Amino acid sequence: MIGLTSAGLTANYDDLAAKEYRCVTIDGPYGFPAKDDLQQIVKKPTDETELQMIKQHRAYYLLRGEIVKLIPEDAASGISRMHVAGITTDLKTPTKFLSKRPAENALGVVEPMKRRV
């Protein structure tokens, strides 16, 4: 029974990945409308800068397990452009924070997919 369930879930994730959906693999303020803000956080991350950017709506908090829709862009840059449900502007994030597979917690258990309300 578990094998059948796992196989069924894998097929669903494969279908989502083929349609350019990805799973967020990290919690944190890593969604940015502006590429410059993303590069600033990547180069010099501080709690104060992150908090300031969130307050000014220059950074959005991503949740592990959240499903996002990729928007085609230069893959070689290491930055992905995406649409996140509930946010009206497209965001950019490091591609390394997105996966075609569901996010696993520290124990290797698949995190439930999250949807913004």
C-alpha positions in Angstrom: 0.0 0.0 0.0 2.8 2.5 0.9 4.6 1.7 -2.4 1.5 2.4 -4.4 0.8 5.6 -2.6 4.4 6.8 -3.0 4.4 5.9 -6.7 1.2 7.9 -7.2 2.6 10.9 -5.4 5.8 10.8 -7.5 3.7 10.8 -10.7 1.8 13.9 -9.5 5.1 15.7 -8.7 6.5 14.7 -12.1 3.4 16.2 -13.7 3.8 19.4 -11.7 7.5 19.6 -12.5 6.8 19.2 -16.2 4.4 22.1 -16.0 7.2 24.2 -14.5 6.0 24.1 -10.9 8.6 23.8 -8.2 8.7 23.2 -4.4 10.4 25.7 -2.1 13.1 23.9 -0.1 13.9 26.7 2.5 12.1 28.9 5.0 13.0 32.6 4.9 12.8 36.0 3.2 14.1 34.7 -0.1 11.6 36.0 -2.6 12.4 39.3 -4.2 10.7 41.5 -6.8 14.0 43.2 -7.7 17.2 41.3 -8.7 19.3 43.9 -7.0 17.7 43.2 -3.6 18.3 39.5 -4.1 21.9 40.0 -4.9 22.3 42.3 -1.8 20.9 39.6 0.5 23.1 36.9 -1.1 26.2 38.9 -0.7 25.7 40.4 2.7 22.9 38.7 4.6 22.0 40.3 8.0 18.9 39.9 10.1 18.5 43.7 10.1 18.6 44.0 6.3 16.2 41.1 5.9 13.7 42.6 8.3 14.0 46.0 6.7 13.3 44.5 3.2 10.3 42.6 4.5 8.8 45.7 6.0 9.3 47.6 2.8 7.9 44.8 0.7 11.2 44.3 -1.0 11.5 40.7 0.2 8.8 38.0 0.8 9.0 35.1 3.1 9.0 31.7 1.4 7.8 28.6 3.2 9.4 25.1 2.8 7.0 22.9 0.9 5.3 25.8 -0.9 4.5 25.3 -4.6 5.5 28.0 -7.0 5.2 28.4 -10.8 8.4 29.2 -12.7 8.4 31.9 -15.3 11.0 31.2 -18.1 14.2 33.1 -17.7 17.9 32.6 -18.1 18.7 29.4 -16.2 22.5 30.0 -16.3 22.1 33.0 -13.9 21.3 30.8 -10.9 18.2 32.9 -10.3 14.6 31.8 -11.0 11.7 34.0 -11.6 8.4 32.7 -10.2 4.8 33.4 -9.5 3.7 32.8 -5.9 0.0 32.5 -5.1 -1.3 35.5 -3.1 1.5 37.8 -4.3 0.7 40.1 -7.2 4.2 40.7 -8.4 6.6 38.0 -9.8 9.5 37.2 -7.4 13.1 36.1 -7.9 14.9 33.6 -5.8 18.1 31.6 -6.0 17.4 28.5 -8.1 19.0 26.3 -5.4 16.0 27.0 -3.1 13.6 25.3 -5.6 13.2 21.6 -6.3 11.2 19.4 -8.7 10.7 17.0 -5.8 8.7 17.7 -2.6 10.7 19.1 0.3 11.9 16.7 3.0 12.4 17.6 6.7 15.6 16.7 8.7 14.2 13.2 9.2 13.7 12.6 5.5 9.9 12.9 5.8 8.1 14.7 2.9 6.8 18.0 4.1 3.2 18.7 3.2 2.7 21.0 0.2 1.7 24.5 1.4 -0.6 26.9 -0.3 -0.9 30.6 0.5 -4.3 31.6 1.7 
